[in-house]
């Protein structure tokens, strides 16, 4: 069995962004040479997420509004965590959206259902952060 590891780095321009990283992950898979196995993709920061969903602008807008209702950024004073930082909402948003995805690899391709894409969700951006891609298989 083979194992492959690669890091993807992102530096977002805004505090919150959703980025379709499917092409980046597919490139990692191609470089791995693995044809059958499992791919793990996870955010390496506690205020970011990796998740699977549809790449549709209306849905992305809905996600942003929904997450902001669940964990509004402001006022910062509403969160006990914000005594030294102002990103408690980002921690909560990450908890809801999840840390990682696992995707089957079949015949050298990501084995997705219809419309599925991998996204990096940044909730406390404007700085460099990374995503881990780990692939195990033959």
GIJO-V699329 format. One record per residue. N is the residue number from 0. RES is the residue in three letters. D_LAST is the distance of its C-alpha to the last C-alpha in whole Angstrom. Layout:
BEGIN
((N;RES;D_LAST) (N;RES;D_LAST))
END
This chain:
BEGIN
((0;UNK;5) (1;UNK;6) (2;UNK;9) (3;UNK;11) (4;UNK;14) (5;UNK;17) (6;UNK;20) (7;UNK;22) (8;UNK;26) (9;UNK;29) (10;UNK;33) (11;UNK;34) (12;UNK;38) (13;UNK;39) (14;UNK;39) (15;UNK;37) (16;UNK;34) (17;UNK;32) (18;UNK;29) (19;UNK;26) (20;UNK;23) (21;UNK;21) (22;UNK;21) (23;UNK;21) (24;UNK;17) (25;UNK;16) (26;UNK;17) (27;UNK;15) (28;UNK;12) (29;UNK;13) (30;UNK;13) (31;UNK;10) (32;UNK;8) (33;UNK;5) (34;UNK;6) (35;UNK;5) (36;UNK;6) (37;UNK;10) (38;UNK;12) (39;UNK;15) (40;UNK;18) (41;UNK;21) (42;UNK;25) (43;UNK;26) (44;UNK;29) (45;UNK;31) (46;UNK;33) (47;UNK;30) (48;UNK;28) (49;UNK;25) (50;UNK;25) (51;UNK;24) (52;UNK;27) (53;UNK;29) (54;UNK;30) (55;UNK;33) (56;UNK;36) (57;UNK;38) (58;UNK;36) (59;UNK;35) (60;UNK;39) (61;UNK;39) (62;UNK;36) (63;UNK;38) (64;UNK;42) (65;UNK;40) (66;UNK;39) (67;UNK;42) (68;UNK;44) (69;UNK;42) (70;UNK;42) (71;UNK;44) (72;UNK;44) (73;UNK;48) (74;UNK;50) (75;UNK;48) (76;UNK;51) (77;UNK;50) (78;UNK;47) (79;UNK;47) (80;UNK;44) (81;UNK;46) (82;UNK;49) (83;UNK;47) (84;UNK;44) (85;UNK;44) (86;UNK;41) (87;UNK;41) (88;UNK;41) (89;UNK;37) (90;UNK;36) (91;UNK;37) (92;UNK;35) (93;UNK;32) (94;UNK;33) (95;UNK;33) (96;UNK;30) (97;UNK;28) (98;UNK;25) (99;UNK;22) (100;UNK;20) (101;UNK;16) (102;UNK;15) (103;UNK;12) (104;UNK;10) (105;UNK;10) (106;UNK;10) (107;UNK;10) (108;UNK;13) (109;UNK;14) (110;UNK;15) (111;UNK;19) (112;UNK;22) (113;UNK;25) (114;UNK;26) (115;UNK;24) (116;UNK;23) (117;UNK;22) (118;UNK;25) (119;UNK;27) (120;UNK;30) (121;UNK;32) (122;UNK;35) (123;UNK;37) (124;UNK;36) (125;UNK;38) (126;UNK;36) (127;UNK;32) (128;UNK;30) (129;UNK;26) (130;UNK;23) (131;UNK;20) (132;UNK;16) (133;UNK;13) (134;UNK;10) (135;UNK;7) (136;UNK;4) (137;UNK;0))
END
